[in-house]
Amino acid sequence: LKLDRQFGLYVIQEQLAIGETTASCKAEDPFFDRDVVLKLVRPLAVGGQENLSRLDQYLESVSELEHPAIAPLYDNGIESGTCYFTRAFYASGSLADQLSQPMDIGKGLRIILQLSSGLAYAYNEGFEHGKLSLEDIFFSNDGHAVIADFGIAVTIEGLKHSNGQISSLAPEGLRVETLQSLGGILIKLLLGPDAKPEVLSTGTLRQSHSESLFGLVTGL
């Protein structure tokens, strides 16, 4: 997917990720005088032009979510055969960029609680995110953990492979996937980014942190 210096009213400042069917970049929104993340999705990414319209409908609905743990979507639409949306830009980067060593237990738990609050709110509004990763999580100016692009990746994947269905998984399946990945993020926060939750042993927990952490994690 080729990017010019401008897309609609948005001025491209920096390319963040470019693929054959999707692109992500930092852009300037001159109307509101703010930096945003601009993401572009071509029809092939969702299985055709009709599904592109379904994606735009999803973006329109998810933009109504208002919670401190969910990154706001500012704008969305279809232009020149490409679906686009913009969201808040977080200069400090993702949690994946920031996490280099085990985190203080209190801070790690606070992040998990903030994310859980946002997920519960979204669930009550009828939205599911699917698998959550360190790359999905950012921090607002006041330090609050934020989930970016809520449910968009799983929606794109579902549209591409499920004949126009938003997701091939039932909401309950997506929720289980989210909760499992949230537990994995907790392990990485407390033991470091290289920790592998799927092969984690109780012995590793005892060696890596205090008895209080061991009791907390094994009691979840």
LODREN-228969 format. One record per residue (C-alpha): residue number from 0; residue in one letter; x, y, z; chain. Coordinates in Angstrom, 1 decimal. Layout:
# LODREN-228969
+------+------+--------+--------+--------+-------+
: resi : resn :      X :      Y :      Z : chain :
+------+------+--------+--------+--------+-------+
:  NUM :    A :      X :      Y :      Z :     A :
...
+------+------+--------+--------+--------+-------+
# end
This chain:
# LODREN-228969
+------+------+--------+--------+--------+-------+
: resi : resn :      X :      Y :      Z : chain :
+------+------+--------+--------+--------+-------+
:    0 :    L :    0.0 :    0.0 :    0.0 :     A :
:    1 :    K :    1.7 :    3.2 :   -1.2 :     A :
:    2 :    L :    1.3 :    6.4 :    0.8 :     A :
:    3 :    D :    1.6 :    9.9 :   -0.5 :     A :
:    4 :    R :    2.4 :   12.9 :    1.6 :     A :
:    5 :    Q :   -1.3 :   13.6 :    2.2 :     A :
:    6 :    F :   -4.5 :   11.5 :    2.5 :     A :
:    7 :    G :   -7.6 :   13.6 :    2.5 :     A :
:    8 :    L :   -7.1 :   16.4 :    4.9 :     A :
:    9 :    Y :   -4.4 :   14.5 :    6.8 :     A :
:   10 :    V :   -0.7 :   15.3 :    6.3 :     A :
:   11 :    I :    1.5 :   12.3 :    6.6 :     A :
:   12 :    Q :    4.4 :   12.8 :    8.9 :     A :
:   13 :    E :    5.9 :    9.4 :    9.5 :     A :
:   14 :    Q :    5.2 :    5.9 :    8.2 :     A :
:   15 :    L :    4.8 :    3.5 :   11.2 :     A :
:   16 :    A :    3.9 :    0.2 :    9.4 :     A :
:   17 :    I :    3.3 :   -0.5 :    5.7 :     A :
:   18 :    G :    1.9 :   -3.7 :    4.2 :     A :
:   19 :    E :    0.3 :   -4.7 :    0.9 :     A :
:   20 :    T :   -3.2 :   -4.1 :    2.1 :     A :
:   21 :    T :   -2.9 :   -2.0 :    5.3 :     A :
:   22 :    A :   -0.8 :    1.0 :    6.4 :     A :
:   23 :    S :   -0.3 :    2.9 :    9.6 :     A :
:   24 :    C :    1.3 :    6.3 :    9.9 :     A :
:   25 :    K :    1.6 :    9.3 :   12.1 :     A :
:   26 :    A :   -0.2 :   12.2 :   10.6 :     A :
:   27 :    E :   -1.2 :   15.8 :   11.3 :     A :
:   28 :    D :   -4.9 :   16.7 :   11.6 :     A :
:   29 :    P :   -4.8 :   20.4 :   10.6 :     A :
:   30 :    F :   -8.5 :   20.9 :   11.4 :     A :
:   31 :    F :   -7.9 :   20.2 :   15.1 :     A :
:   32 :    D :   -4.2 :   20.9 :   15.1 :     A :
:   33 :    R :   -3.2 :   17.6 :   16.6 :     A :
:   34 :    D :   -1.1 :   14.5 :   15.8 :     A :
:   35 :    V :   -3.0 :   11.3 :   15.1 :     A :
:   36 :    V :   -2.4 :    7.8 :   14.0 :     A :
:   37 :    L :   -3.9 :    7.3 :   10.6 :     A :
:   38 :    K :   -4.6 :    3.7 :    9.5 :     A :
:   39 :    L :   -5.6 :    2.7 :    6.0 :     A :
:   40 :    V :   -7.3 :   -0.6 :    4.9 :     A :
:   41 :    R :   -7.6 :   -1.8 :    1.3 :     A :
:   42 :    P :  -10.6 :   -4.0 :    0.2 :     A :
:   43 :    L :   -8.3 :   -7.1 :   -0.2 :     A :
:   44 :    A :   -7.6 :   -7.0 :    3.6 :     A :
:   45 :    V :  -11.2 :   -7.6 :    4.4 :     A :
:   46 :    G :  -12.2 :   -9.8 :    1.4 :     A :
:   47 :    G :  -13.7 :   -7.2 :   -0.9 :     A :
:   48 :    Q :  -15.3 :   -3.7 :   -1.3 :     A :
:   49 :    E :  -18.6 :   -4.8 :    0.4 :     A :
:   50 :    N :  -16.8 :   -5.9 :    3.5 :     A :
:   51 :    L :  -14.9 :   -2.6 :    3.5 :     A :
:   52 :    S :  -18.3 :   -0.9 :    4.1 :     A :
:   53 :    R :  -19.0 :   -3.3 :    6.9 :     A :
:   54 :    L :  -15.6 :   -2.4 :    8.5 :     A :
:   55 :    D :  -16.5 :    1.3 :    8.2 :     A :
:   56 :    Q :  -19.8 :    0.6 :   10.0 :     A :
:   57 :    Y :  -17.9 :   -1.2 :   12.8 :     A :
:   58 :    L :  -15.5 :    1.8 :   13.1 :     A :
:   59 :    E :  -18.5 :    4.1 :   13.3 :     A :
:   60 :    S :  -20.0 :    2.2 :   16.2 :     A :
:   61 :    V :  -16.8 :    1.6 :   18.1 :     A :
:   62 :    S :  -16.0 :    5.3 :   17.9 :     A :
:   63 :    E :  -18.9 :    5.9 :   20.3 :     A :
:   64 :    L :  -17.0 :    4.1 :   23.2 :     A :
:   65 :    E :  -15.9 :    6.5 :   25.8 :     A :
:   66 :    H :  -13.6 :    5.2 :   28.6 :     A :
:   67 :    P :  -10.2 :    6.2 :   29.8 :     A :
:   68 :    A :   -8.8 :    2.8 :   29.0 :     A :
:   69 :    I :  -10.0 :    2.8 :   25.3 :     A :
:   70 :    A :   -8.2 :    5.0 :   22.8 :     A :
:   71 :    P :  -10.7 :    7.3 :   21.1 :     A :
:   72 :    L :  -11.4 :    7.0 :   17.4 :     A :
:   73 :    Y :  -11.6 :   10.5 :   15.9 :     A :
:   74 :    D :  -12.6 :   10.0 :   12.3 :     A :
:   75 :    N :  -13.4 :    7.2 :    9.9 :     A :
:   76 :    G :  -14.7 :    6.7 :    6.4 :     A :
:   77 :    I :  -14.0 :    5.4 :    2.9 :     A :
:   78 :    E :  -12.0 :    7.5 :    0.4 :     A :
:   79 :    S :  -10.7 :    6.4 :   -3.0 :     A :
:   80 :    G :  -11.5 :    2.8 :   -2.4 :     A :
:   81 :    T :   -9.7 :    2.7 :    1.0 :     A :
:   82 :    C :  -11.2 :    2.6 :    4.4 :     A :
:   83 :    Y :   -9.4 :    4.8 :    6.9 :     A :
:   84 :    F :   -9.6 :    5.8 :   10.6 :     A :
:   85 :    T :   -7.7 :    8.0 :   12.9 :     A :
:   86 :    R :   -7.1 :    7.6 :   16.6 :     A :
:   87 :    A :   -5.1 :    9.3 :   19.4 :     A :
:   88 :    F :   -1.3 :    9.4 :   19.0 :     A :
:   89 :    Y :    0.7 :    8.4 :   22.0 :     A :
:   90 :    A :    4.2 :    9.8 :   21.8 :     A :
:   91 :    S :    5.6 :    7.4 :   24.5 :     A :
:   92 :    G :    5.0 :    4.4 :   22.3 :     A :
:   93 :    S :    3.4 :    1.1 :   23.2 :     A :
:   94 :    L :    3.9 :   -1.0 :   26.3 :     A :
:   95 :    A :    6.0 :   -3.3 :   24.1 :     A :
:   96 :    D :    8.3 :   -0.4 :   23.4 :     A :
:   97 :    Q :    8.6 :    0.5 :   27.1 :     A :
:   98 :    L :    8.7 :   -2.8 :   28.9 :     A :
:   99 :    S :   12.4 :   -3.9 :   29.2 :     A :
:  100 :    Q :   12.4 :   -5.4 :   32.7 :     A :
:  101 :    P :   10.1 :   -6.7 :   35.4 :     A :
:  102 :    M :    7.7 :   -4.0 :   36.7 :     A :
:  103 :    D :    6.9 :   -3.0 :   40.2 :     A :
:  104 :    I :    4.0 :   -5.3 :   41.4 :     A :
:  105 :    G :    1.8 :   -2.4 :   42.3 :     A :
:  106 :    K :    2.3 :   -0.6 :   39.0 :     A :
:  107 :    G :    1.7 :   -3.8 :   37.0 :     A :
:  108 :    L :   -1.5 :   -4.6 :   38.9 :     A :
:  109 :    R :   -2.7 :   -1.0 :   38.4 :     A :
:  110 :    I :   -2.3 :   -1.4 :   34.6 :     A :
:  111 :    I :   -4.2 :   -4.7 :   34.6 :     A :
:  112 :    L :   -7.0 :   -3.2 :   36.7 :     A :
:  113 :    Q :   -7.3 :   -0.2 :   34.3 :     A :
:  114 :    L :   -7.4 :   -2.4 :   31.3 :     A :
:  115 :    S :   -9.9 :   -4.7 :   32.9 :     A :
:  116 :    S :  -12.2 :   -1.8 :   33.6 :     A :
:  117 :    G :  -12.1 :   -0.7 :   29.9 :     A :
:  118 :    L :  -12.7 :   -4.3 :   28.7 :     A :
:  119 :    A :  -15.7 :   -4.7 :   31.1 :     A :
:  120 :    Y :  -17.2 :   -1.4 :   29.9 :     A :
:  121 :    A :  -16.8 :   -2.4 :   26.3 :     A :
:  122 :    Y :  -18.3 :   -5.8 :   26.9 :     A :
:  123 :    N :  -21.3 :   -4.2 :   28.5 :     A :
:  124 :    E :  -21.7 :   -2.1 :   25.3 :     A :
:  125 :    G :  -21.5 :   -5.2 :   23.1 :     A :
:  126 :    F :  -17.9 :   -5.0 :   21.9 :     A :
:  127 :    E :  -15.1 :   -7.6 :   22.1 :     A :
:  128 :    H :  -11.4 :   -7.1 :   21.5 :     A :
:  129 :    G :  -10.0 :  -10.6 :   21.1 :     A :
:  130 :    K :   -6.4 :  -11.3 :   21.9 :     A :
:  131 :    L :   -4.6 :   -8.4 :   23.7 :     A :
:  132 :    S :   -0.9 :   -7.8 :   23.2 :     A :
:  133 :    L :    1.7 :   -5.5 :   24.6 :     A :
:  134 :    E :    1.6 :   -3.7 :   21.2 :     A :
:  135 :    D :   -2.1 :   -2.8 :   21.7 :     A :
:  136 :    I :   -1.4 :   -1.0 :   25.0 :     A :
:  137 :    F :   -0.4 :    2.7 :   25.3 :     A :
:  138 :    F :   -0.4 :    5.3 :   28.0 :     A :
:  139 :    S :   -2.3 :    8.6 :   28.1 :     A :
:  140 :    N :   -0.7 :   11.9 :   29.2 :     A :
:  141 :    D :   -1.9 :   11.2 :   32.8 :     A :
:  142 :    G :   -0.4 :    7.7 :   32.8 :     A :
:  143 :    H :   -3.6 :    5.7 :   32.3 :     A :
:  144 :    A :   -3.3 :    2.5 :   30.4 :     A :
:  145 :    V :   -5.1 :    2.6 :   27.1 :     A :
:  146 :    I :   -6.2 :   -0.1 :   24.6 :     A :
:  147 :    A :   -5.8 :    1.1 :   21.0 :     A :
:  148 :    D :   -7.8 :    0.1 :   18.0 :     A :
:  149 :    F :  -10.4 :   -1.7 :   20.1 :     A :
:  150 :    G :  -11.6 :   -4.9 :   18.3 :     A :
:  151 :    I :  -10.5 :   -3.7 :   14.9 :     A :
:  152 :    A :   -7.8 :   -6.4 :   14.1 :     A :
:  153 :    V :  -10.2 :   -9.2 :   14.9 :     A :
:  154 :    T :  -13.0 :   -7.5 :   12.9 :     A :
:  155 :    I :  -10.7 :   -7.2 :    9.8 :     A :
:  156 :    E :   -9.6 :  -10.9 :   10.2 :     A :
:  157 :    G :  -13.2 :  -12.0 :   10.6 :     A :
:  158 :    L :  -14.5 :  -10.1 :    7.6 :     A :
:  159 :    K :  -11.7 :  -11.5 :    5.4 :     A :
:  160 :    H :  -12.3 :  -15.2 :    6.3 :     A :
:  161 :    S :  -16.0 :  -15.4 :    7.3 :     A :
:  162 :    N :  -18.1 :  -14.2 :    4.4 :     A :
:  163 :    G :  -18.9 :  -10.8 :    5.9 :     A :
:  164 :    Q :  -19.2 :  -11.9 :    9.5 :     A :
:  165 :    I :  -17.5 :   -9.5 :   11.9 :     A :
:  166 :    S :  -15.8 :  -12.4 :   13.6 :     A :
:  167 :    S :  -15.5 :  -16.2 :   13.1 :     A :
:  168 :    L :  -15.5 :  -16.6 :   16.9 :     A :
:  169 :    A :  -18.6 :  -16.3 :   19.1 :     A :
:  170 :    P :  -18.4 :  -13.4 :   21.7 :     A :
:  171 :    E :  -17.7 :  -15.9 :   24.5 :     A :
:  172 :    G :  -14.8 :  -17.3 :   22.5 :     A :
:  173 :    L :  -13.3 :  -13.9 :   22.0 :     A :
:  174 :    R :  -13.8 :  -13.0 :   25.6 :     A :
:  175 :    V :  -11.9 :  -16.2 :   26.7 :     A :
:  176 :    E :   -9.1 :  -15.2 :   24.3 :     A :
:  177 :    T :   -9.0 :  -11.7 :   25.8 :     A :
:  178 :    L :   -8.8 :  -12.9 :   29.3 :     A :
:  179 :    Q :   -6.1 :  -15.5 :   28.6 :     A :
:  180 :    S :   -4.0 :  -12.9 :   26.9 :     A :
:  181 :    L :   -4.6 :  -10.4 :   29.7 :     A :
:  182 :    G :   -3.2 :  -13.0 :   32.1 :     A :
:  183 :    G :   -0.2 :  -13.4 :   29.8 :     A :
:  184 :    I :    0.4 :   -9.6 :   29.9 :     A :
:  185 :    L :    0.3 :   -9.7 :   33.7 :     A :
:  186 :    I :    3.0 :  -12.4 :   33.7 :     A :
:  187 :    K :    5.2 :  -10.3 :   31.3 :     A :
:  188 :    L :    4.7 :   -7.1 :   33.4 :     A :
:  189 :    L :    5.8 :   -8.9 :   36.6 :     A :
:  190 :    L :    8.5 :  -11.2 :   35.2 :     A :
:  191 :    G :    9.7 :   -9.2 :   32.2 :     A :
:  192 :    P :    8.9 :   -9.1 :   28.4 :     A :
:  193 :    D :   10.7 :  -12.4 :   27.6 :     A :
:  194 :    A :    8.6 :  -14.4 :   30.1 :     A :
:  195 :    K :    6.5 :  -17.1 :   28.3 :     A :
:  196 :    P :    3.3 :  -17.5 :   30.2 :     A :
:  197 :    E :    2.4 :  -20.8 :   28.4 :     A :
:  198 :    V :    5.5 :  -22.5 :   29.8 :     A :
:  199 :    L :    5.7 :  -20.7 :   33.1 :     A :
:  200 :    S :    6.3 :  -23.0 :   36.1 :     A :
:  201 :    T :    5.7 :  -22.4 :   39.8 :     A :
:  202 :    G :    9.4 :  -22.8 :   40.3 :     A :
:  203 :    T :   10.1 :  -19.9 :   38.0 :     A :
:  204 :    L :    7.7 :  -17.7 :   39.9 :     A :
:  205 :    R :    9.3 :  -18.6 :   43.3 :     A :
:  206 :    Q :   12.8 :  -17.9 :   41.9 :     A :
:  207 :    S :   11.9 :  -14.6 :   40.1 :     A :
:  208 :    H :    9.9 :  -12.8 :   42.7 :     A :
:  209 :    S :    8.7 :  -12.8 :   46.3 :     A :
:  210 :    E :    6.3 :  -15.2 :   47.9 :     A :
:  211 :    S :    3.6 :  -12.6 :   47.7 :     A :
:  212 :    L :    3.8 :  -12.5 :   43.9 :     A :
:  213 :    F :    3.9 :  -16.3 :   43.8 :     A :
:  214 :    G :    0.7 :  -16.4 :   45.8 :     A :
:  215 :    L :   -1.0 :  -13.7 :   43.7 :     A :
:  216 :    V :   -0.3 :  -15.3 :   40.3 :     A :
:  217 :    T :   -0.9 :  -18.9 :   41.2 :     A :
:  218 :    G :   -4.1 :  -17.9 :   43.0 :     A :
:  219 :    L :   -5.7 :  -16.2 :   39.9 :     A :
+------+------+--------+--------+--------+-------+
# end
